[in-house]
Amino acid sequence: MTNLISTLKRQNFNVTPEEEAQLQHLRETLGATSIKDALLRAARLTLALSREVQEGKRIYSADPLGMQTRLLLPDIEATTVTWNYLTSRPHSWKRQLYIKGRRLTAANVWYDMLANKRDFKETAENWELPVEAVMEIVRYCEANRELIDMEAEEEKRLMEDQGVSLVRAVSR
């Protein structure tokens, strides 16, 4: 419990009465128990939409008759990053980007780089990639850490459900 408390960060900011009304409306709209919960839900939604837009996807809404209208999201679309070495691939639940031309996620390269304490050049040589690709992978993974961590946890859970033991043996 002490470790959790030491990692908590307090966030304080001033809001106008109009902003307070917007926050209350957001809380009610999302069915959140608190403004903090509403802000975190809104942040997750915004990050999910941003990831879709980064992958070149467009967001649409449909009326009850199925008529589609493209949603314009200027705040998100203005920050869209174009990746030179990364691309999306169809997968039942993974949303992170892959290395173009390979069945290899960006996180695989990044985790390997971190675990083996390799620099950009060593990682590029190990994976037969341009150094620029490794730099892009690191930028992407650092910017999308929450998604990558979530997918790693899901993969771990799926493996454990299949009976795969992920506990390392301790050598004596």
PASEBA-1860 file (N, C-alpha, C; in nm, 3 decimals):
! residues 172
1> MTNLISTL> 0.083/-0.119/0.000/0.000/0.000/0.000/0.087/0.125/0.000 ~ 0.199/0.123/0.074/0.287/0.240/0.080/0.344/0.271/-0.057 ~ 0.378/0.166/-0.134/0.434/0.185/-0.267/0.334/0.254/-0.359 ~ 0.207/0.216/-0.350/0.103/0.278/-0.432/0.088/0.425/-0.396 ~ 0.086/0.454/-0.270/0.071/0.593/-0.225/0.189/0.677/-0.273 ~ 0.309/0.622/-0.271/0.426/0.699/-0.313/0.426/0.727/-0.464 ~ 0.351/0.652/-0.541/0.346/0.675/-0.686/0.229/0.763/-0.727 ~ 0.138/0.792/-0.636/0.024/0.877/-0.668/0.069/1.021/-0.686
9> KRQNFNVT> 0.009/1.089/-0.781/0.038/1.230/-0.806/-0.092/1.309/-0.794 ~ -0.087/1.421/-0.726/-0.205/1.505/-0.710/-0.212/1.602/-0.828 ~ -0.331/1.616/-0.884/-0.355/1.709/-0.994/-0.451/1.817/-0.947 ~ -0.408/1.940/-0.956/-0.493/2.054/-0.918/-0.499/2.151/-1.034 ~ -0.618/2.202/-1.061/-0.632/2.307/-1.161/-0.760/2.384/-1.133 ~ -0.757/2.509/-1.173/-0.873/2.596/-1.153/-0.966/2.585/-1.272 ~ -1.096/2.592/-1.245/-1.195/2.591/-1.352/-1.294/2.705/-1.331 ~ -1.341/2.758/-1.441/-1.443/2.863/-1.435/-1.577/2.796/-1.403
17> PEEEAQLQ> -1.678/2.873/-1.365/-1.811/2.814/-1.342/-1.864/2.742/-1.468 ~ -1.837/2.798/-1.586/-1.882/2.732/-1.711/-1.810/2.598/-1.731 ~ -1.680/2.595/-1.701/-1.604/2.470/-1.713/-1.652/2.367/-1.611 ~ -1.685/2.414/-1.491/-1.738/2.325/-1.388/-1.870/2.263/-1.435 ~ -1.955/2.344/-1.498/-2.082/2.293/-1.551/-2.056/2.190/-1.661 ~ -1.956/2.215/-1.745/-1.921/2.119/-1.851/-1.871/1.988/-1.790 ~ -1.789/1.998/-1.688/-1.738/1.878/-1.622/-1.850/1.798/-1.557 ~ -1.945/1.867/-1.495/-2.060/1.799/-1.435/-2.144/1.731/-1.542
25> HLRETLGA> -2.163/1.801/-1.654/-2.239/1.742/-1.765/-2.167/1.619/-1.820 ~ -2.036/1.627/-1.833/-1.956/1.513/-1.879/-1.972/1.395/-1.783 ~ -1.965/1.422/-1.653/-1.981/1.317/-1.553/-2.116/1.249/-1.567 ~ -2.222/1.329/-1.582/-2.357/1.274/-1.597/-2.371/1.196/-1.727 ~ -2.319/1.252/-1.836/-2.329/1.187/-1.967/-2.261/1.051/-1.968 ~ -2.145/1.043/-1.904/-2.069/0.918/-1.902/-2.112/0.825/-1.788 ~ -2.202/0.872/-1.704/-2.246/0.790/-1.591/-2.133/0.764/-1.493 ~ -2.044/0.860/-1.481/-1.928/0.845/-1.393/-1.966/0.882/-1.250
33> TSIKDALL> -1.897/0.822/-1.155/-1.925/0.849/-1.014/-1.860/0.977/-0.965 ~ -1.760/1.025/-1.039/-1.691/1.148/-0.998/-1.639/1.220/-1.122 ~ -1.601/1.343/-1.105/-1.543/1.418/-1.216/-1.410/1.355/-1.257 ~ -1.333/1.310/-1.159/-1.206/1.242/-1.190/-1.232/1.122/-1.280 ~ -1.329/1.040/-1.245/-1.362/0.922/-1.325/-1.408/0.964/-1.465 ~ -1.486/1.069/-1.474/-1.533/1.118/-1.605/-1.415/1.165/-1.690 ~ -1.321/1.238/-1.629/-1.204/1.284/-1.704/-1.118/1.168/-1.752 ~ -1.101/1.067/-1.667/-1.020/0.951/-1.709/-1.090/0.874/-1.821
41> RAARLTLA> -1.222/0.858/-1.812/-1.296/0.792/-1.920/-1.286/0.872/-2.050 ~ -1.300/1.004/-2.040/-1.291/1.089/-2.159/-1.150/1.083/-2.217 ~ -1.050/1.076/-2.132/-0.911/1.066/-2.180/-0.890/0.934/-2.255 ~ -0.942/0.823/-2.200/-0.928/0.693/-2.268/-0.999/0.694/-2.403 ~ -1.117/0.754/-2.407/-1.191/0.763/-2.533/-1.114/0.845/-2.635 ~ -1.061/0.958/-2.591/-0.984/1.045/-2.681/-0.860/0.973/-2.733 ~ -0.791/0.900/-2.645/-0.672/0.825/-2.689/-0.710/0.716/-2.788 ~ -0.822/0.648/-2.766/-0.866/0.544/-2.860/-0.899/0.604/-2.996
49> LSREVQEG> -0.971/0.715/-2.996/-1.003/0.783/-3.123/-0.875/0.830/-3.191 ~ -0.784/0.883/-3.115/-0.657/0.931/-3.170/-0.579/0.819/-3.236 ~ -0.576/0.702/-3.172/-0.505/0.586/-3.231/-0.567/0.547/-3.364 ~ -0.700/0.546/-3.369/-0.768/0.511/-3.495/-0.733/0.611/-3.604 ~ -0.734/0.740/-3.571/-0.702/0.844/-3.669/-0.556/0.833/-3.712 ~ -0.465/0.803/-3.617/-0.323/0.787/-3.650/-0.303/0.675/-3.751 ~ -0.386/0.574/-3.744/-0.376/0.462/-3.836/-0.442/0.491/-3.971 ~ -0.486/0.616/-3.989/-0.545/0.656/-4.116/-0.694/0.628/-4.127
57> KRIYSADP> -0.757/0.588/-4.020/-0.899/0.557/-4.022/-0.982/0.683/-4.005 ~ -1.104/0.681/-4.053/-1.199/0.790/-4.037/-1.309/0.742/-3.943 ~ -1.362/0.834/-3.864/-1.465/0.800/-3.766/-1.601/0.847/-3.820 ~ -1.700/0.755/-3.818/-1.834/0.785/-3.870/-1.938/0.758/-3.762 ~ -2.049/0.829/-3.772/-2.165/0.797/-3.690/-2.277/0.759/-3.787 ~ -2.371/0.679/-3.738/-2.483/0.638/-3.823/-2.613/0.668/-3.751 ~ -2.710/0.718/-3.827/-2.841/0.744/-3.767/-2.918/0.612/-3.763 ~ -3.038/0.611/-3.704/-3.114/0.486/-3.693/-3.143/0.417/-3.827
65> LGMQTRLL> -3.142/0.494/-3.937/-3.167/0.434/-4.069/-3.039/0.387/-4.136 ~ -2.926/0.407/-4.071/-2.799/0.361/-4.126/-2.725/0.466/-4.209 ~ -2.779/0.587/-4.219/-2.712/0.693/-4.293/-2.589/0.736/-4.215 ~ -2.473/0.726/-4.281/-2.347/0.757/-4.214/-2.302/0.900/-4.240 ~ -2.243/0.958/-4.137/-2.186/1.092/-4.145/-2.047/1.086/-4.084 ~ -1.949/1.139/-4.156/-1.814/1.139/-4.103/-1.805/1.242/-3.991 ~ -1.748/1.198/-3.878/-1.725/1.290/-3.767/-1.592/1.361/-3.789 ~ -1.595/1.491/-3.784/-1.473/1.569/-3.796/-1.417/1.592/-3.657
73> LPDIEATT> -1.292/1.557/-3.637/-1.230/1.568/-3.507/-1.102/1.651/-3.520 ~ -1.117/1.782/-3.540/-1.000/1.865/-3.569/-0.894/1.863/-3.460 ~ -0.934/1.856/-3.333/-0.835/1.853/-3.225/-0.749/1.727/-3.232 ~ -0.807/1.618/-3.275/-0.733/1.491/-3.286/-0.662/1.483/-3.420 ~ -0.730/1.517/-3.527/-0.672/1.504/-3.660/-0.554/1.598/-3.682 ~ -0.550/1.710/-3.612/-0.439/1.805/-3.626/-0.310/1.747/-3.571 ~ -0.320/1.653/-3.477/-0.200/1.596/-3.417/-0.163/1.460/-3.475 ~ -0.229/1.423/-3.582/-0.204/1.292/-3.642/-0.059/1.281/-3.689
81> VTWNYLTS> 0.003/1.172/-3.653/0.141/1.145/-3.691/0.141/1.047/-3.807 ~ 0.227/1.072/-3.904/0.243/0.978/-4.014/0.366/0.893/-3.984 ~ 0.348/0.764/-3.983/0.457/0.672/-3.955/0.515/0.621/-4.086 ~ 0.645/0.623/-4.097/0.711/0.575/-4.218/0.738/0.425/-4.216 ~ 0.762/0.370/-4.098/0.802/0.230/-4.086/0.698/0.143/-4.016 ~ 0.588/0.205/-3.971/0.486/0.133/-3.895/0.353/0.136/-3.968 ~ 0.273/0.033/-3.944/0.142/0.024/-4.007/0.048/-0.058/-3.920 ~ -0.081/-0.044/-3.942/-0.178/-0.126/-3.869/-0.197/-0.257/-3.945
89> RPHSWKRQ> -0.237/-0.358/-3.874/-0.267/-0.489/-3.933/-0.395/-0.539/-3.869 ~ -0.475/-0.611/-3.944/-0.597/-0.665/-3.883/-0.563/-0.769/-3.776 ~ -0.625/-0.756/-3.662/-0.607/-0.851/-3.552/-0.734/-0.846/-3.468 ~ -0.769/-0.960/-3.409/-0.895/-0.965/-3.335/-0.898/-0.871/-3.215 ~ -0.785/-0.844/-3.151/-0.787/-0.754/-3.037/-0.667/-0.660/-3.028 ~ -0.559/-0.688/-3.096/-0.443/-0.598/-3.090/-0.467/-0.475/-3.176 ~ -0.429/-0.360/-3.123/-0.446/-0.234/-3.194/-0.313/-0.163/-3.218 ~ -0.205/-0.214/-3.155/-0.077/-0.147/-3.174/-0.026/-0.166/-3.317
97> LYIKGRRL> 0.067/-0.084/-3.356/0.119/-0.087/-3.492/0.227/-0.194/-3.507 ~ 0.242/-0.237/-3.632/0.340/-0.338/-3.669/0.448/-0.275/-3.758 ~ 0.561/-0.345/-3.770/0.665/-0.303/-3.861/0.616/-0.334/-4.003 ~ 0.623/-0.237/-4.091/0.577/-0.258/-4.229/0.652/-0.375/-4.292 ~ 0.576/-0.464/-4.357/0.634/-0.578/-4.427/0.670/-0.695/-4.338 ~ 0.638/-0.688/-4.210/0.672/-0.796/-4.117/0.554/-0.825/-4.025 ~ 0.551/-0.945/-3.975/0.449/-0.982/-3.875/0.509/-0.962/-3.737 ~ 0.549/-0.839/-3.710/0.624/-0.806/-3.590/0.571/-0.673/-3.535
105> TAANVWYD> 0.528/-0.676/-3.409/0.477/-0.552/-3.350/0.594/-0.459/-3.312 ~ 0.562/-0.332/-3.307/0.661/-0.234/-3.265/0.708/-0.265/-3.122 ~ 0.614/-0.310/-3.038/0.648/-0.339/-2.898/0.749/-0.452/-2.886 ~ 0.744/-0.552/-2.976/0.842/-0.660/-2.969/0.984/-0.607/-2.983 ~ 1.004/-0.516/-3.077/1.136/-0.459/-3.098/1.174/-0.372/-2.978 ~ 1.079/-0.292/-2.932/1.105/-0.201/-2.820/1.138/-0.278/-2.692 ~ 1.056/-0.380/-2.659/1.082/-0.460/-2.539/1.219/-0.526/-2.547 ~ 1.254/-0.579/-2.665/1.385/-0.642/-2.684/1.496/-0.540/-2.662
113> MLANKRDF> 1.479/-0.421/-2.713/1.579/-0.315/-2.698/1.599/-0.282/-2.549 ~ 1.489/-0.268/-2.476/1.496/-0.235/-2.334/1.556/-0.350/-2.253 ~ 1.507/-0.471/-2.278/1.551/-0.586/-2.200/1.700/-0.615/-2.218 ~ 1.750/-0.594/-2.339/1.890/-0.624/-2.368/1.980/-0.501/-2.363 ~ 1.921/-0.389/-2.319/1.996/-0.263/-2.304/2.075/-0.228/-2.430 ~ 2.006/-0.238/-2.543/2.068/-0.206/-2.671/2.039/-0.062/-2.709 ~ 2.130/-0.001/-2.783/2.105/0.133/-2.835/2.034/0.121/-2.970 ~ 2.006/0.235/-3.033/1.934/0.234/-3.161/2.008/0.152/-3.267
121> KETAENWE> 2.137/0.172/-3.276/2.217/0.105/-3.380/2.221/-0.046/-3.358 ~ 2.244/-0.087/-3.235/2.248/-0.231/-3.205/2.113/-0.297/-3.231 ~ 2.007/-0.227/-3.194/1.872/-0.281/-3.217/1.845/-0.291/-3.367 ~ 1.884/-0.189/-3.441/1.864/-0.190/-3.587/1.938/-0.308/-3.650 ~ 2.060/-0.332/-3.606/2.137/-0.445/-3.660/2.074/-0.578/-3.622 ~ 2.031/-0.591/-3.497/1.971/-0.715/-3.449/1.845/-0.750/-3.527 ~ 1.762/-0.651/-3.558/1.635/-0.675/-3.625/1.641/-0.649/-3.775 ~ 1.760/-0.615/-3.825/1.779/-0.584/-3.967/1.682/-0.474/-4.012
129> LPVEAVME> 1.687/-0.363/-3.939/1.602/-0.247/-3.966/1.691/-0.123/-3.978 ~ 1.643/-0.022/-4.048/1.717/0.105/-4.048/1.712/0.168/-3.908 ~ 1.815/0.240/-3.871/1.819/0.308/-3.741/1.698/0.400/-3.728 ~ 1.658/0.466/-3.838/1.542/0.556/-3.835/1.415/0.481/-3.795 ~ 1.404/0.355/-3.839/1.287/0.273/-3.804/1.285/0.247/-3.653 ~ 1.400/0.217/-3.597/1.407/0.192/-3.453/1.373/0.319/-3.375 ~ 1.421/0.432/-3.422/1.388/0.559/-3.356/1.237/0.584/-3.361 ~ 1.176/0.554/-3.474/1.031/0.571/-3.489/0.957/0.475/-3.397
137> IVRYCEAN> 1.004/0.353/-3.386/0.943/0.252/-3.298/0.945/0.301/-3.154 ~ 1.058/0.354/-3.111/1.069/0.403/-2.973/0.973/0.520/-2.950 ~ 0.967/0.614/-3.046/0.874/0.727/-3.033/0.730/0.677/-3.022 ~ 0.694/0.583/-3.109/0.558/0.529/-3.108/0.527/0.457/-2.976 ~ 0.618/0.370/-2.933/0.593/0.292/-2.812/0.586/0.381/-2.688 ~ 0.671/0.481/-2.680/0.666/0.571/-2.566/0.537/0.653/-2.566 ~ 0.490/0.691/-2.682/0.366/0.769/-2.693/0.242/0.683/-2.669 ~ 0.254/0.552/-2.687/0.139/0.462/-2.676/0.161/0.356/-2.570
145> RELIDMEA> 0.231/0.392/-2.467/0.269/0.296/-2.361/0.146/0.230/-2.298 ~ 0.041/0.308/-2.274/-0.079/0.252/-2.211/-0.138/0.139/-2.296 ~ -0.150/0.162/-2.425/-0.202/0.059/-2.516/-0.112/-0.064/-2.515 ~ 0.017/-0.044/-2.524/0.112/-0.155/-2.530/0.109/-0.235/-2.400 ~ 0.106/-0.165/-2.287/0.098/-0.234/-2.158/-0.032/-0.313/-2.146 ~ -0.143/-0.252/-2.190/-0.273/-0.320/-2.184/-0.272/-0.446/-2.269 ~ -0.216/-0.437/-2.389/-0.211/-0.554/-2.476/-0.118/-0.662/-2.421 ~ -0.010/-0.622/-2.357/0.081/-0.720/-2.295/0.009/-0.795/-2.183
153> EEEKRLME> -0.069/-0.722/-2.103/-0.146/-0.785/-1.996/-0.251/-0.880/-2.052 ~ -0.316/-0.840/-2.161/-0.417/-0.926/-2.223/-0.352/-1.053/-2.279 ~ -0.237/-1.038/-2.342/-0.167/-1.155/-2.396/-0.124/-1.249/-2.284 ~ -0.077/-1.193/-2.174/-0.039/-1.273/-2.057/-0.161/-1.349/-2.004 ~ -0.274/-1.280/-1.993/-0.397/-1.344/-1.944/-0.441/-1.457/-2.036 ~ -0.436/-1.434/-2.167/-0.476/-1.537/-2.263/-0.385/-1.660/-2.253 ~ -0.255/-1.638/-2.236/-0.162/-1.750/-2.224/-0.188/-1.828/-2.096 ~ -0.213/-1.756/-1.986/-0.242/-1.824/-1.860/-0.372/-1.903/-1.871
161> DQGVSLVR> -0.472/-1.849/-1.942/-0.598/-1.920/-1.964/-0.576/-2.050/-2.042 ~ -0.471/-2.052/-2.125/-0.439/-2.172/-2.203/-0.347/-2.267/-2.126 ~ -0.316/-2.232/-2.000/-0.235/-2.320/-1.917/-0.086/-2.298/-1.929 ~ -0.043/-2.193/-1.995/0.099/-2.164/-2.008/0.146/-2.097/-1.880 ~ 0.249/-2.154/-1.817/0.303/-2.097/-1.695/0.403/-1.987/-1.732 ~ 0.381/-1.869/-1.679/0.468/-1.755/-1.709/0.560/-1.720/-1.594 ~ 0.563/-1.806/-1.491/0.648/-1.783/-1.377/0.788/-1.836/-1.410 ~ 0.887/-1.749/-1.391/1.025/-1.790/-1.418/1.075/-1.879/-1.304
169> AVSR> 1.149/-1.979/-1.342/1.214/-2.064/-1.241/1.331/-1.987/-1.183 ~ 1.346/-1.993/-1.052/1.456/-1.925/-0.986/1.574/-2.021/-0.979 ~ 1.687/-1.980/-1.035/1.805/-2.069/-1.030/1.877/-2.048/-0.898 ~ 1.931/-2.157/-0.849/1.998/-2.153/-0.718/2.146/-2.154/-0.733
END
